[in-house]
Amino acid sequence: MAPPAIALRGIEKRFGAVHANRAVDLTVRRGTIHGIIGENGAGKSTLMAILHGFYQADAGSILVNGREVAIRDSRDAIRLGIEMVHQHFMLVERFTVLENVMLGAEGGPLLARGAAKARAELARLGEAFGLRVDPDARIENLPVGAQQRVEILKALYRGAELLILDEPTGVLTPQEADDLFRVLRALRAQGRTVLLITHKLREIMAITDRVSVMRAGRMVAHRETAATSVAELGELMIGRRLAAPAPRPAPKPGPVLLEARNLSVRDAAGVERVKGVDLALRGGEILGIAGVAGNGQGELLEALAGMRRPSAGEIRLGGQTVFPGRDFNPAALRRQRLGHVPEDRLRSGLLRNASAAETAILGYQDDPSWRRFGLLAPAAVAAHAARLMRDYDVRPADPALRSALFSGGNQQKLILAREIDRDPQVLLVGQPTRGVDIGGIDAIHQRLLACRAAGKAVLLVSVELDEIMALADRILVMFDGRIMGELAAAEADEQRLGLLMAGVAPERAA
């Protein structure tokens, strides 16, 4: 038999007190699509970072095609045919497709000769794998699905034999995800190997040949995909059986608590990202906003939270106009009981080098509850964080640990705990379960439904259609900064939402 594409043996990795990988073994057969799943903090990302040269293992060995190798950095990984497509694309937006593919692989000082070779190779790869992209198009003008194709083309151009994909469908429409799966099947048919890291178990079942499960830093199971199920994989991931979701009571909408009228927002470069949006959010309901990332949802959410000043329009909170207004800022809106879980937790939700205790009060640090004589009282702040971590199952439950050392899902739970604990009347939530495991997703959804049941108004922005359809009472779809259509939850289905997300007019999407 041919040796496996990759074999990891006894991989160990620690970050201080955090034991991220514990004697991990993994074998990936050549010419297969192999899934890796696990809870937040299970060690998946660390393991892939070791394989791609971002980290060095403390112990253990890596075999590529049956031969033990040393991967000291990403250049070593690339030379061995290992490439990675990250969840957040590594593309230069002002460059063309061709320039991005050539970057770092120019083929010598004569760029014209290298460009001609790259152009021919892109045409060949596009034909072979269904990855056709205009080589002269600028990245900033391409939709997200096409940008992802460029990332895959970059990897193949550099000779990738094993391709690692980290949460690859998180920013894609259903139609774009289907296109990606066709590409992955074509790669497999050509003998390439794919490692797929995802928390979406239905995608694992749809596309993989084999799946490995990690829990608490260990590899706990390997399954042939055809011989397992979503239910079994979910139990293996979290170590217990998930309860069936309780039936959701019908909404009891109350008064309008947040309203936007003809709202427009420009970015720092003066480009209009939100174009004349109207919305009304009532107490006791969850209003979902669906759309492919980059179509104005983020700018809309930041404007409603006071982080970005609109260029036109009006915002009313609790019946009072807050924009235009002199005190339009996040602190003033928080005092009016508006909570905000930002889309980008690393940029806007926490301070990476601050402790978890400090993240747990960020934005509310002037509260007298944890101040003594005008200064922060460390014991009170730590006790507050410990309670939130216990109530929201944030792991490890260490208020002194640096925020950057928590997994993305546990960072998210801590931010959500901070905002909901303040008892807001209006809660703005951006991508609440991005990078969160199946158990954490269920817990976060129950928290949001509890807010709805308590009469709070929840605005949910998510690229996950399953999440939008599971939680929202009404759904708005954004495309190119505009509201393309509104659907009641009972009318929504994945295909219709996907068409609206792609800019298809409502009457055609229907």
HURABEL-V474594 format. One line per field, one symbol per residue. ss: DSSP state (~ for helix, > for strand, _ for the rest). phi: phi as a letter, one per 20 degrees, with the letter a starting at -180 (. if undefined). burial: I if it has 9 or more other C-alpha atoms within 8 Angstrom, else O. A space follows every 10 residues. Layout:
ss->???
phi->???
burial->???
This chain:
ss->_____>>>>> >>>>>__>>> >>>>>>>>__ __>>>>>>__ ___~~~~~~~ ~_______>> >>>>__>>>_ ___~~~~~~_ _>>>>_____ _____>~~~~ ~~________ ~~~~~~~~~~ ~~~~~~~~~_ _______>~~ ~__~~~~~~~ ~~~~~~~___ _>>>>>____ ___~~~~~~~ ~~~~~~~~~_ __>>>>>___ ~~~~~~~__> >>>>>__>>> >>>>~~~__~ ~~~~~~~~__ __________ _____>>>>> >>>>>>____ _>>>>>>>>> >>__>>>>>> ______~~~~ ~~~~______ _>>>>>>__> >>>______~ ~~~~~__>>> >___~~~~~_ ____>~~~~_ _______~~~ >>__>>_~~~ ~~~~~~~~~~ ~_________ _>~~~__~~~ ~~~~~~~~~~ _____>>>>> _______~~~ ~~~~~~~~~~ ~~~___>>>> >>__~~~~~~ ~__>>>>>>_ _>>>>>>>~~ ~__~~~~~~~ ~____~~~~_
phi->.ffffccdcm fcbccmfeef ccledbcdff mcddeccrfg nfofffffff fenfcdffbo ccddlndfcd debffffffe ndccdefdfd defeefgfff ffgnbfnofe ffffffffff ffffffffdm dfbffeffgf eefgffffff gffgfffenf dcdeddlfdf cdfgffffff fffffffffe nfdcdddbde fffgfeceeb cdddblnded accfgfdcbg fffffffdmb effffffeff fcfdffdbbc cleccdefen efdccmedbc ddfmcddedd qfgndoffff ffffenecef eaobccclnd fdcfafeebg fffffemddb dffdffecdb dgeefgffff cgncfeffgc cclndfegff ffffffffff fdlecfecfe ffgfeefgff gffffffgff felfeccecd lfdfmdffff ggffffffff fgfeneeddd dbeefgfgff dfeccdddbl ndefrccfgf eebfffffff fenfggffff
burial->OOOIIIIIII IIIIOOOOII IIIIIIIIII IIIIIIIIII IIIIOIIIII IIIIIIIOOI IIIIOIOOOO IOIIOIIIOO IIIIIIIOIO OOOOIIIIOI IIOOOIOOOO IOOIIOOIIO IIIOIIIOII IOIOIOIIIO OIOIOIIIII IIIIIIIIOI IIIIIIIIOI IIIIOIIOOO IIIIIIIIOO IIIIIIIIIO IOIIIOIIII IIIIIIIIII OOIIIOOIII OOIIIIIIOO OOOOOOOOOO OOIOOIIIII IIIIIIIOOO OIIIIIIIOI IIIIIIIIII IIIOIIIIII IIIIIIIIOI OOIIIIIOOO IIIIOOOIII OIIIOOIIII IIIOIOOOII IOOIIIIIII IOOOOOOOOI IOOOOIIOOI IIOIIIOIII OIOIIOIOIO OIIIOIIIII IIIIIIIIII OOOIIIIIII IIIOIIIIII IOOIIOOIIO IIOOIIIIII IIIOIOOIIO IIIIIIIIII IIIIIIIIIO OIOOOIIIII IIIIOIOOIO
